[in-house]
């Protein structure tokens, strides 16, 4: 499981708990944590995408056909 997936799962859970919380201050704090986790998940996903694009790929070697 990627870090961004874990962050996203935690963000969803915090958002769910913030909606269910009866204490307005605690609910708002949970919502703010959720927003920060969503932001971190997005940042991690962007980093992972950038890393995968920057990773050098092995060169393909073309093998000449028989009969040369």
mmCIF file of the N, C-alpha and C atoms, coordinates in Angstrom:
data_MODEL
# 
_entry.id   MODEL 
# 
loop_
_atom_site.group_PDB 
_atom_site.id 
_atom_site.type_symbol 
_atom_site.label_atom_id 
_atom_site.label_alt_id 
_atom_site.label_comp_id 
_atom_site.label_asym_id 
_atom_site.label_entity_id 
_atom_site.label_seq_id 
_atom_site.pdbx_PDB_ins_code 
_atom_site.Cartn_x 
_atom_site.Cartn_y 
_atom_site.Cartn_z 
_atom_site.occupancy 
_atom_site.B_iso_or_equiv 
_atom_site.pdbx_formal_charge 
_atom_site.auth_seq_id 
_atom_site.auth_comp_id 
_atom_site.auth_asym_id 
_atom_site.auth_atom_id 
_atom_site.pdbx_PDB_model_num 
ATOM 1   N N  . UNK A 1 1  ? 0.858   -1.173  0.000   1.00 0.00 ? 1  UNK A N  1 
ATOM 2   C CA . UNK A 1 1  ? 0.000   0.000   0.000   1.00 0.00 ? 1  UNK A CA 1 
ATOM 3   C C  . UNK A 1 1  ? 0.902   1.234   0.000   1.00 0.00 ? 1  UNK A C  1 
ATOM 4   N N  . UNK A 1 2  ? 0.607   2.183   -0.839  1.00 0.00 ? 2  UNK A N  1 
ATOM 5   C CA . UNK A 1 2  ? 1.386   3.409   -0.948  1.00 0.00 ? 2  UNK A CA 1 
ATOM 6   C C  . UNK A 1 2  ? 1.045   4.371   0.187   1.00 0.00 ? 2  UNK A C  1 
ATOM 7   N N  . UNK A 1 3  ? 1.985   5.241   0.495   1.00 0.00 ? 3  UNK A N  1 
ATOM 8   C CA . UNK A 1 3  ? 1.784   6.238   1.547   1.00 0.00 ? 3  UNK A CA 1 
ATOM 9   C C  . UNK A 1 3  ? 0.563   7.101   1.232   1.00 0.00 ? 3  UNK A C  1 
ATOM 10  N N  . UNK A 1 4  ? 0.407   7.480   -0.039  1.00 0.00 ? 4  UNK A N  1 
ATOM 11  C CA . UNK A 1 4  ? -0.731  8.332   -0.403  1.00 0.00 ? 4  UNK A CA 1 
ATOM 12  C C  . UNK A 1 4  ? -2.057  7.621   -0.145  1.00 0.00 ? 4  UNK A C  1 
ATOM 13  N N  . UNK A 1 5  ? -2.098  6.304   -0.332  1.00 0.00 ? 5  UNK A N  1 
ATOM 14  C CA . UNK A 1 5  ? -3.324  5.545   -0.058  1.00 0.00 ? 5  UNK A CA 1 
ATOM 15  C C  . UNK A 1 5  ? -3.645  5.541   1.438   1.00 0.00 ? 5  UNK A C  1 
ATOM 16  N N  . UNK A 1 6  ? -2.605  5.395   2.249   1.00 0.00 ? 6  UNK A N  1 
ATOM 17  C CA . UNK A 1 6  ? -2.799  5.397   3.705   1.00 0.00 ? 6  UNK A CA 1 
ATOM 18  C C  . UNK A 1 6  ? -3.270  6.769   4.174   1.00 0.00 ? 6  UNK A C  1 
ATOM 19  N N  . UNK A 1 7  ? -2.636  7.824   3.651   1.00 0.00 ? 7  UNK A N  1 
ATOM 20  C CA . UNK A 1 7  ? -3.049  9.185   4.010   1.00 0.00 ? 7  UNK A CA 1 
ATOM 21  C C  . UNK A 1 7  ? -4.501  9.448   3.611   1.00 0.00 ? 7  UNK A C  1 
ATOM 22  N N  . UNK A 1 8  ? -4.873  8.984   2.436   1.00 0.00 ? 8  UNK A N  1 
ATOM 23  C CA . UNK A 1 8  ? -6.238  9.181   1.959   1.00 0.00 ? 8  UNK A CA 1 
ATOM 24  C C  . UNK A 1 8  ? -7.238  8.436   2.842   1.00 0.00 ? 8  UNK A C  1 
ATOM 25  N N  . UNK A 1 9  ? -6.893  7.226   3.232   1.00 0.00 ? 9  UNK A N  1 
ATOM 26  C CA . UNK A 1 9  ? -7.766  6.455   4.115   1.00 0.00 ? 9  UNK A CA 1 
ATOM 27  C C  . UNK A 1 9  ? -7.933  7.163   5.466   1.00 0.00 ? 9  UNK A C  1 
ATOM 28  N N  . UNK A 1 10 ? -6.844  7.680   6.009   1.00 0.00 ? 10 UNK A N  1 
ATOM 29  C CA . UNK A 1 10 ? -6.914  8.414   7.281   1.00 0.00 ? 10 UNK A CA 1 
ATOM 30  C C  . UNK A 1 10 ? -7.728  9.698   7.136   1.00 0.00 ? 10 UNK A C  1 
ATOM 31  N N  . UNK A 1 11 ? -7.566  10.386  6.019   1.00 0.00 ? 11 UNK A N  1 
ATOM 32  C CA . UNK A 1 11 ? -8.320  11.619  5.779   1.00 0.00 ? 11 UNK A CA 1 
ATOM 33  C C  . UNK A 1 11 ? -9.815  11.336  5.729   1.00 0.00 ? 11 UNK A C  1 
ATOM 34  N N  . UNK A 1 12 ? -10.177 10.275  5.055   1.00 0.00 ? 12 UNK A N  1 
ATOM 35  C CA . UNK A 1 12 ? -11.611 9.906   4.985   1.00 0.00 ? 12 UNK A CA 1 
ATOM 36  C C  . UNK A 1 12 ? -12.167 9.600   6.358   1.00 0.00 ? 12 UNK A C  1 
ATOM 37  N N  . UNK A 1 13 ? -11.384 8.859   7.159   1.00 0.00 ? 13 UNK A N  1 
ATOM 38  C CA . UNK A 1 13 ? -11.849 8.498   8.492   1.00 0.00 ? 13 UNK A CA 1 
ATOM 39  C C  . UNK A 1 13 ? -11.991 9.737   9.375   1.00 0.00 ? 13 UNK A C  1 
ATOM 40  N N  . UNK A 1 14 ? -11.038 10.655  9.296   1.00 0.00 ? 14 UNK A N  1 
ATOM 41  C CA . UNK A 1 14 ? -11.142 11.904  10.071  1.00 0.00 ? 14 UNK A CA 1 
ATOM 42  C C  . UNK A 1 14 ? -12.358 12.713  9.633   1.00 0.00 ? 14 UNK A C  1 
ATOM 43  N N  . UNK A 1 15 ? -12.608 12.762  8.330   1.00 0.00 ? 15 UNK A N  1 
ATOM 44  C CA . UNK A 1 15 ? -13.773 13.497  7.829   1.00 0.00 ? 15 UNK A CA 1 
ATOM 45  C C  . UNK A 1 15 ? -15.061 12.859  8.343   1.00 0.00 ? 15 UNK A C  1 
ATOM 46  N N  . UNK A 1 16 ? -15.110 11.537  8.333   1.00 0.00 ? 16 UNK A N  1 
ATOM 47  C CA . UNK A 1 16 ? -16.296 10.828  8.830   1.00 0.00 ? 16 UNK A CA 1 
ATOM 48  C C  . UNK A 1 16 ? -16.495 11.113  10.317  1.00 0.00 ? 16 UNK A C  1 
ATOM 49  N N  . UNK A 1 17 ? -15.415 11.031  11.089  1.00 0.00 ? 17 UNK A N  1 
ATOM 50  C CA . UNK A 1 17 ? -15.510 11.286  12.525  1.00 0.00 ? 17 UNK A CA 1 
ATOM 51  C C  . UNK A 1 17 ? -15.892 12.737  12.809  1.00 0.00 ? 17 UNK A C  1 
ATOM 52  N N  . UNK A 1 18 ? -15.401 13.660  11.999  1.00 0.00 ? 18 UNK A N  1 
ATOM 53  C CA . UNK A 1 18 ? -15.748 15.077  12.228  1.00 0.00 ? 18 UNK A CA 1 
ATOM 54  C C  . UNK A 1 18 ? -17.241 15.318  12.029  1.00 0.00 ? 18 UNK A C  1 
ATOM 55  N N  . UNK A 1 19 ? -17.843 14.595  11.079  1.00 0.00 ? 19 UNK A N  1 
ATOM 56  C CA . UNK A 1 19 ? -19.291 14.750  10.858  1.00 0.00 ? 19 UNK A CA 1 
ATOM 57  C C  . UNK A 1 19 ? -20.106 14.153  12.002  1.00 0.00 ? 19 UNK A C  1 
ATOM 58  N N  . UNK A 1 20 ? -19.580 13.109  12.625  1.00 0.00 ? 20 UNK A N  1 
ATOM 59  C CA . UNK A 1 20 ? -20.314 12.433  13.696  1.00 0.00 ? 20 UNK A CA 1 
ATOM 60  C C  . UNK A 1 20 ? -20.075 13.047  15.075  1.00 0.00 ? 20 UNK A C  1 
ATOM 61  N N  . UNK A 1 21 ? -19.044 13.862  15.186  1.00 0.00 ? 21 UNK A N  1 
ATOM 62  C CA . UNK A 1 21 ? -18.653 14.412  16.481  1.00 0.00 ? 21 UNK A CA 1 
ATOM 63  C C  . UNK A 1 21 ? -19.710 15.405  16.982  1.00 0.00 ? 21 UNK A C  1 
ATOM 64  N N  . UNK A 1 22 ? -20.064 15.282  18.256  1.00 0.00 ? 22 UNK A N  1 
ATOM 65  C CA . UNK A 1 22 ? -21.054 16.182  18.849  1.00 0.00 ? 22 UNK A CA 1 
ATOM 66  C C  . UNK A 1 22 ? -20.425 17.476  19.357  1.00 0.00 ? 22 UNK A C  1 
ATOM 67  N N  . UNK A 1 23 ? -19.135 17.418  19.684  1.00 0.00 ? 23 UNK A N  1 
ATOM 68  C CA . UNK A 1 23 ? -18.428 18.608  20.153  1.00 0.00 ? 23 UNK A CA 1 
ATOM 69  C C  . UNK A 1 23 ? -17.962 19.397  18.931  1.00 0.00 ? 23 UNK A C  1 
ATOM 70  N N  . UNK A 1 24 ? -18.472 20.601  18.792  1.00 0.00 ? 24 UNK A N  1 
ATOM 71  C CA . UNK A 1 24 ? -18.196 21.411  17.597  1.00 0.00 ? 24 UNK A CA 1 
ATOM 72  C C  . UNK A 1 24 ? -16.711 21.700  17.431  1.00 0.00 ? 24 UNK A C  1 
ATOM 73  N N  . UNK A 1 25 ? -16.024 22.009  18.531  1.00 0.00 ? 25 UNK A N  1 
ATOM 74  C CA . UNK A 1 25 ? -14.590 22.309  18.463  1.00 0.00 ? 25 UNK A CA 1 
ATOM 75  C C  . UNK A 1 25 ? -13.776 21.094  18.027  1.00 0.00 ? 25 UNK A C  1 
ATOM 76  N N  . UNK A 1 26 ? -14.089 19.955  18.591  1.00 0.00 ? 26 UNK A N  1 
ATOM 77  C CA . UNK A 1 26 ? -13.383 18.721  18.228  1.00 0.00 ? 26 UNK A CA 1 
ATOM 78  C C  . UNK A 1 26 ? -13.699 18.336  16.779  1.00 0.00 ? 26 UNK A C  1 
ATOM 79  N N  . UNK A 1 27 ? -14.942 18.491  16.387  1.00 0.00 ? 27 UNK A N  1 
ATOM 80  C CA . UNK A 1 27 ? -15.339 18.190  15.016  1.00 0.00 ? 27 UNK A CA 1 
ATOM 81  C C  . UNK A 1 27 ? -14.603 19.055  14.010  1.00 0.00 ? 27 UNK A C  1 
ATOM 82  N N  . UNK A 1 28 ? -14.461 20.324  14.322  1.00 0.00 ? 28 UNK A N  1 
ATOM 83  C CA . UNK A 1 28 ? -13.733 21.238  13.442  1.00 0.00 ? 28 UNK A CA 1 
ATOM 84  C C  . UNK A 1 28 ? -12.253 20.852  13.372  1.00 0.00 ? 28 UNK A C  1 
ATOM 85  N N  . UNK A 1 29 ? -11.678 20.484  14.524  1.00 0.00 ? 29 UNK A N  1 
ATOM 86  C CA . UNK A 1 29 ? -10.273 20.073  14.551  1.00 0.00 ? 29 UNK A CA 1 
ATOM 87  C C  . UNK A 1 29 ? -10.074 18.812  13.706  1.00 0.00 ? 29 UNK A C  1 
ATOM 88  N N  . UNK A 1 30 ? -10.987 17.872  13.804  1.00 0.00 ? 30 UNK A N  1 
ATOM 89  C CA . UNK A 1 30 ? -10.902 16.657  12.989  1.00 0.00 ? 30 UNK A CA 1 
ATOM 90  C C  . UNK A 1 30 ? -11.027 16.982  11.506  1.00 0.00 ? 30 UNK A C  1 
ATOM 91  N N  . UNK A 1 31 ? -11.911 17.918  11.181  1.00 0.00 ? 31 UNK A N  1 
ATOM 92  C CA . UNK A 1 31 ? -12.072 18.319  9.786   1.00 0.00 ? 31 UNK A CA 1 
ATOM 93  C C  . UNK A 1 31 ? -10.788 18.956  9.253   1.00 0.00 ? 31 UNK A C  1 
ATOM 94  N N  . UNK A 1 32 ? -10.145 19.783  10.074  1.00 0.00 ? 32 UNK A N  1 
ATOM 95  C CA . UNK A 1 32 ? -8.889  20.416  9.659   1.00 0.00 ? 32 UNK A CA 1 
ATOM 96  C C  . UNK A 1 32 ? -7.787  19.377  9.455   1.00 0.00 ? 32 UNK A C  1 
ATOM 97  N N  . UNK A 1 33 ? -7.725  18.393  10.332  1.00 0.00 ? 33 UNK A N  1 
ATOM 98  C CA . UNK A 1 33 ? -6.755  17.306  10.164  1.00 0.00 ? 33 UNK A CA 1 
ATOM 99  C C  . UNK A 1 33 ? -7.050  16.542  8.876   1.00 0.00 ? 33 UNK A C  1 
ATOM 100 N N  . UNK A 1 34 ? -8.313  16.320  8.616   1.00 0.00 ? 34 UNK A N  1 
ATOM 101 C CA . UNK A 1 34 ? -8.710  15.631  7.389   1.00 0.00 ? 34 UNK A CA 1 
ATOM 102 C C  . UNK A 1 34 ? -8.232  16.387  6.157   1.00 0.00 ? 34 UNK A C  1 
ATOM 103 N N  . UNK A 1 35 ? -8.412  17.692  6.162   1.00 0.00 ? 35 UNK A N  1 
ATOM 104 C CA . UNK A 1 35 ? -7.982  18.508  5.023   1.00 0.00 ? 35 UNK A CA 1 
ATOM 105 C C  . UNK A 1 35 ? -6.465  18.447  4.847   1.00 0.00 ? 35 UNK A C  1 
ATOM 106 N N  . UNK A 1 36 ? -5.724  18.469  5.945   1.00 0.00 ? 36 UNK A N  1 
ATOM 107 C CA . UNK A 1 36 ? -4.260  18.379  5.855   1.00 0.00 ? 36 UNK A CA 1 
ATOM 108 C C  . UNK A 1 36 ? -3.833  17.006  5.341   1.00 0.00 ? 36 UNK A C  1 
ATOM 109 N N  . UNK A 1 37 ? -4.527  15.967  5.761   1.00 0.00 ? 37 UNK A N  1 
ATOM 110 C CA . UNK A 1 37 ? -4.206  14.623  5.284   1.00 0.00 ? 37 UNK A CA 1 
ATOM 111 C C  . UNK A 1 37 ? -4.508  14.477  3.791   1.00 0.00 ? 37 UNK A C  1 
ATOM 112 N N  . UNK A 1 38 ? -5.623  15.046  3.345   1.00 0.00 ? 38 UNK A N  1 
ATOM 113 C CA . UNK A 1 38 ? -5.946  15.022  1.912   1.00 0.00 ? 38 UNK A CA 1 
ATOM 114 C C  . UNK A 1 38 ? -4.857  15.741  1.115   1.00 0.00 ? 38 UNK A C  1 
ATOM 115 N N  . UNK A 1 39 ? -4.413  16.882  1.624   1.00 0.00 ? 39 UNK A N  1 
ATOM 116 C CA . UNK A 1 39 ? -3.361  17.640  0.957   1.00 0.00 ? 39 UNK A CA 1 
ATOM 117 C C  . UNK A 1 39 ? -2.064  16.835  0.895   1.00 0.00 ? 39 UNK A C  1 
ATOM 118 N N  . UNK A 1 40 ? -1.718  16.191  1.995   1.00 0.00 ? 40 UNK A N  1 
ATOM 119 C CA . UNK A 1 40 ? -0.509  15.365  2.033   1.00 0.00 ? 40 UNK A CA 1 
ATOM 120 C C  . UNK A 1 40 ? -0.628  14.184  1.074   1.00 0.00 ? 40 UNK A C  1 
ATOM 121 N N  . UNK A 1 41 ? -1.812  13.585  0.990   1.00 0.00 ? 41 UNK A N  1 
ATOM 122 C CA . UNK A 1 41 ? -2.022  12.466  0.071   1.00 0.00 ? 41 UNK A CA 1 
ATOM 123 C C  . UNK A 1 41 ? -1.821  12.913  -1.369  1.00 0.00 ? 41 UNK A C  1 
ATOM 124 N N  . UNK A 1 42 ? -2.331  14.074  -1.696  1.00 0.00 ? 42 UNK A N  1 
ATOM 125 C CA . UNK A 1 42 ? -2.161  14.610  -3.044  1.00 0.00 ? 42 UNK A CA 1 
ATOM 126 C C  . UNK A 1 42 ? -0.686  14.871  -3.331  1.00 0.00 ? 42 UNK A C  1 
ATOM 127 N N  . UNK A 1 43 ? 0.008   15.461  -2.373  1.00 0.00 ? 43 UNK A N  1 
ATOM 128 C CA . UNK A 1 43 ? 1.437   15.730  -2.539  1.00 0.00 ? 43 UNK A CA 1 
ATOM 129 C C  . UNK A 1 43 ? 2.232   14.455  -2.738  1.00 0.00 ? 43 UNK A C  1 
ATOM 130 N N  . UNK A 1 44 ? 1.925   13.425  -1.956  1.00 0.00 ? 44 UNK A N  1 
ATOM 131 C CA . UNK A 1 44 ? 2.618   12.142  -2.100  1.00 0.00 ? 44 UNK A CA 1 
ATOM 132 C C  . UNK A 1 44 ? 2.323   11.494  -3.444  1.00 0.00 ? 44 UNK A C  1 
ATOM 133 N N  . UNK A 1 45 ? 1.083   11.588  -3.893  1.00 0.00 ? 45 UNK A N  1 
ATOM 134 C CA . UNK A 1 45 ? 0.725   11.021  -5.192  1.00 0.00 ? 45 UNK A CA 1 
ATOM 135 C C  . UNK A 1 45 ? 1.459   11.744  -6.314  1.00 0.00 ? 45 UNK A C  1 
ATOM 136 N N  . UNK A 1 46 ? 1.582   13.065  -6.201  1.00 0.00 ? 46 UNK A N  1 
ATOM 137 C CA . UNK A 1 46 ? 2.317   13.829  -7.215  1.00 0.00 ? 46 UNK A CA 1 
ATOM 138 C C  . UNK A 1 46 ? 3.797   13.451  -7.215  1.00 0.00 ? 46 UNK A C  1 
ATOM 139 N N  . UNK A 1 47 ? 4.375   13.272  -6.025  1.00 0.00 ? 47 UNK A N  1 
ATOM 140 C CA . UNK A 1 47 ? 5.777   12.868  -5.939  1.00 0.00 ? 47 UNK A CA 1 
ATOM 141 C C  . UNK A 1 47 ? 5.983   11.489  -6.556  1.00 0.00 ? 47 UNK A C  1 
ATOM 142 N N  . UNK A 1 48 ? 5.070   10.588  -6.279  1.00 0.00 ? 48 UNK A N  1 
ATOM 143 C CA . UNK A 1 48 ? 5.184   9.241   -6.839  1.00 0.00 ? 48 UNK A CA 1 
ATOM 144 C C  . UNK A 1 48 ? 5.096   9.275   -8.357  1.00 0.00 ? 48 UNK A C  1 
ATOM 145 N N  . UNK A 1 49 ? 4.221   10.128  -8.884  1.00 0.00 ? 49 UNK A N  1 
ATOM 146 C CA . UNK A 1 49 ? 4.081   10.261  -10.335 1.00 0.00 ? 49 UNK A CA 1 
ATOM 147 C C  . UNK A 1 49 ? 5.347   10.855  -10.931 1.00 0.00 ? 49 UNK A C  1 
ATOM 148 N N  . UNK A 1 50 ? 5.882   11.899  -10.293 1.00 0.00 ? 50 UNK A N  1 
ATOM 149 C CA . UNK A 1 50 ? 7.120   12.523  -10.769 1.00 0.00 ? 50 UNK A CA 1 
ATOM 150 C C  . UNK A 1 50 ? 8.271   11.525  -10.750 1.00 0.00 ? 50 UNK A C  1 
ATOM 151 N N  . UNK A 1 51 ? 8.357   10.727  -9.675  1.00 0.00 ? 51 UNK A N  1 
ATOM 152 C CA . UNK A 1 51 ? 9.423   9.729   -9.569  1.00 0.00 ? 51 UNK A CA 1 
ATOM 153 C C  . UNK A 1 51 ? 9.315   8.678   -10.654 1.00 0.00 ? 51 UNK A C  1 
ATOM 154 N N  . UNK A 1 52 ? 8.098   8.245   -10.948 1.00 0.00 ? 52 UNK A N  1 
ATOM 155 C CA . UNK A 1 52 ? 7.937   7.208   -11.968 1.00 0.00 ? 52 UNK A CA 1 
ATOM 156 C C  . UNK A 1 52 ? 8.264   7.749   -13.354 1.00 0.00 ? 52 UNK A C  1 
ATOM 157 N N  . UNK A 1 53 ? 8.030   9.031   -13.584 1.00 0.00 ? 53 UNK A N  1 
ATOM 158 C CA . UNK A 1 53 ? 8.368   9.627   -14.877 1.00 0.00 ? 53 UNK A CA 1 
ATOM 159 C C  . UNK A 1 53 ? 9.871   9.859   -15.003 1.00 0.00 ? 53 UNK A C  1 
ATOM 160 N N  . UNK A 1 54 ? 10.540  10.105  -13.882 1.00 0.00 ? 54 UNK A N  1 
ATOM 161 C CA . UNK A 1 54 ? 11.971  10.400  -13.912 1.00 0.00 ? 54 UNK A CA 1 
ATOM 162 C C  . UNK A 1 54 ? 12.833  9.144   -13.890 1.00 0.00 ? 54 UNK A C  1 
ATOM 163 N N  . UNK A 1 55 ? 12.245  8.004   -13.543 1.00 0.00 ? 55 UNK A N  1 
ATOM 164 C CA . UNK A 1 55 ? 13.003  6.762   -13.471 1.00 0.00 ? 55 UNK A CA 1 
ATOM 165 C C  . UNK A 1 55 ? 13.414  6.343   -14.872 1.00 0.00 ? 55 UNK A C  1 
ATOM 166 N N  . UNK A 1 56 ? 14.716  6.177   -15.084 1.00 0.00 ? 56 UNK A N  1 
ATOM 167 C CA . UNK A 1 56 ? 15.157  5.765   -16.420 1.00 0.00 ? 56 UNK A CA 1 
ATOM 168 C C  . UNK A 1 56 ? 14.684  4.357   -16.734 1.00 0.00 ? 56 UNK A C  1 
ATOM 169 N N  . UNK A 1 57 ? 14.284  4.181   -17.935 1.00 0.00 ? 57 UNK A N  1 
ATOM 170 C CA . UNK A 1 57 ? 13.817  2.864   -18.375 1.00 0.00 ? 57 UNK A CA 1 
ATOM 171 C C  . UNK A 1 57 ? 14.921  2.225   -19.209 1.00 0.00 ? 57 UNK A C  1 
ATOM 172 N N  . UNK A 1 58 ? 15.050  0.926   -19.112 1.00 0.00 ? 58 UNK A N  1 
ATOM 173 C CA . UNK A 1 58 ? 16.089  0.268   -19.903 1.00 0.00 ? 58 UNK A CA 1 
ATOM 174 C C  . UNK A 1 58 ? 15.838  0.449   -21.389 1.00 0.00 ? 58 UNK A C  1 
ATOM 175 N N  . UNK A 1 59 ? 16.916  0.639   -22.116 1.00 0.00 ? 59 UNK A N  1 
ATOM 176 C CA . UNK A 1 59 ? 16.803  0.825   -23.561 1.00 0.00 ? 59 UNK A CA 1 
ATOM 177 C C  . UNK A 1 59 ? 16.391  -0.487  -24.209 1.00 0.00 ? 59 UNK A C  1 
ATOM 178 N N  . UNK A 1 60 ? 15.573  -0.373  -25.208 1.00 0.00 ? 60 UNK A N  1 
ATOM 179 C CA . UNK A 1 60 ? 15.171  -1.563  -25.959 1.00 0.00 ? 60 UNK A CA 1 
ATOM 180 C C  . UNK A 1 60 ? 16.220  -1.825  -27.026 1.00 0.00 ? 60 UNK A C  1 
ATOM 181 N N  . UNK A 1 61 ? 16.645  -3.036  -27.107 1.00 0.00 ? 61 UNK A N  1 
ATOM 182 C CA . UNK A 1 61 ? 17.632  -3.417  -28.121 1.00 0.00 ? 61 UNK A CA 1 
ATOM 183 C C  . UNK A 1 61 ? 16.899  -4.111  -29.247 1.00 0.00 ? 61 UNK A C  1 
ATOM 184 N N  . UNK A 1 62 ? 17.082  -3.607  -30.432 1.00 0.00 ? 62 UNK A N  1 
ATOM 185 C CA . UNK A 1 62 ? 16.438  -4.191  -31.606 1.00 0.00 ? 62 UNK A CA 1 
ATOM 186 C C  . UNK A 1 62 ? 17.357  -5.273  -32.136 1.00 0.00 ? 62 UNK A C  1 
ATOM 187 N N  . UNK A 1 63 ? 16.800  -6.441  -32.254 1.00 0.00 ? 63 UNK A N  1 
ATOM 188 C CA . UNK A 1 63 ? 17.558  -7.566  -32.774 1.00 0.00 ? 63 UNK A CA 1 
ATOM 189 C C  . UNK A 1 63 ? 17.271  -7.668  -34.259 1.00 0.00 ? 63 UNK A C  1 
ATOM 190 N N  . UNK A 1 64 ? 18.349  -7.701  -35.045 1.00 0.00 ? 64 UNK A N  1 
ATOM 191 C CA . UNK A 1 64 ? 18.146  -7.777  -36.487 1.00 0.00 ? 64 UNK A CA 1 
ATOM 192 C C  . UNK A 1 64 ? 17.612  -9.151  -36.865 1.00 0.00 ? 64 UNK A C  1 
ATOM 193 N N  . UNK A 1 65 ? 16.883  -9.184  -37.947 1.00 0.00 ? 65 UNK A N  1 
ATOM 194 C CA . UNK A 1 65 ? 16.266  -10.421 -38.393 1.00 0.00 ? 65 UNK A CA 1 
ATOM 195 C C  . UNK A 1 65 ? 17.290  -11.404 -38.917 1.00 0.00 ? 65 UNK A C  1 
ATOM 196 N N  . UNK A 1 66 ? 16.909  -12.648 -39.031 1.00 0.00 ? 66 UNK A N  1 
ATOM 197 C CA . UNK A 1 66 ? 17.796  -13.699 -39.528 1.00 0.00 ? 66 UNK A CA 1 
ATOM 198 C C  . UNK A 1 66 ? 18.088  -13.459 -40.998 1.00 0.00 ? 66 UNK A C  1 
ATOM 199 N N  . UNK A 1 67 ? 19.232  -13.945 -41.438 1.00 0.00 ? 67 UNK A N  1 
ATOM 200 C CA . UNK A 1 67 ? 19.582  -13.815 -42.854 1.00 0.00 ? 67 UNK A CA 1 
ATOM 201 C C  . UNK A 1 67 ? 20.491  -12.666 -43.135 1.00 0.00 ? 67 UNK A C  1 
ATOM 202 N N  . UNK A 1 68 ? 20.960  -11.981 -42.134 1.00 0.00 ? 68 UNK A N  1 
ATOM 203 C CA . UNK A 1 68 ? 21.874  -10.875 -42.398 1.00 0.00 ? 68 UNK A CA 1 
ATOM 204 C C  . UNK A 1 68 ? 23.280  -11.351 -42.483 1.00 0.00 ? 68 UNK A C  1 
# 
